[in-house]
């Protein structure tokens, strides 16, 4: 039996999200499945200017229902390992 690792779970979740996003992109042209392919945009842009050093970071996430389904399948597969 393989020892479960948090990094493997994280990798599987990311792969599930990306896989779901790819399927959503491929199915965008199907009008009956628009509820699965519609994305919700989340963005976060922290910035700081401390006179000596400054930084700007921008993180943007577009998640669809198919991406969430992909992440759930990834967690299910991890539990089956």
N, C-alpha and C positions, 0 to 999 in steps of 0.2 A: 504494500500500500504506500502511495506517495505522500510525503509530508506536505501539508497545505501551507502555502506561503502567501502573505499579504501582497507581495509584489506581483505574483502570478494573478491574483484576483484583480488587482488594479490594471494590469495589462489586458486581461480578458474583458474587463468593463470598457476600457478605451477602445479595444477592437470591436466590441459589440456596438458602441456608439458610432464608430466610423462606419461599420458595416450597415447599420440602420440608416445612416445618413446617405450612404451610396444607394441603397435600395430606394429611399425616398426621392433621390435625385433622378433615378431611372424611371420612377413611376409618376413623376410630375405631370407628364402629358396625359395621364389617364384621368378624365374629369370625375369619375365616380369615386376615386380614392383621394380626393383633395384633403379630406379630414386627416388622413394619415401623413400626408406630405407637407402640410402647412407648418412652418417653423415659428418658434417663439425666440425672439432675439434678446439676449442678456448681455450687457456690457458693463465693464468696470474699468475706470481709468484713474488710478491714483497717481498723484504727482507731488513733488516737493522741490522747493528751491531753498537750499540752506546756505546761500551765498558762496560757500566753498565748493559744494557739490550739489548737483540737482539730478533728479531722475523723473522719467515719465514711463509709465507702464500701461499698456492697453490690452485688455483681455476681452474677447468677444466670443460668445457661445450662441450658436444657432441650433436649437434642439427641436426635433419633431417627435411625433408619437412613435414612428418607426425606430428612431434612435433609442427611445426609452424601452421599446420592446426588445431591441438588440442587446441593451444592457441587462435586461431581466433574463434573457436567454443565456447571456454570459455568466451571470451569477448562478443560474440553474446548472449550467455545465460545470462550473467550479465545484458546486456541491456534489455532483455526480462523480467527480474525480476521486 
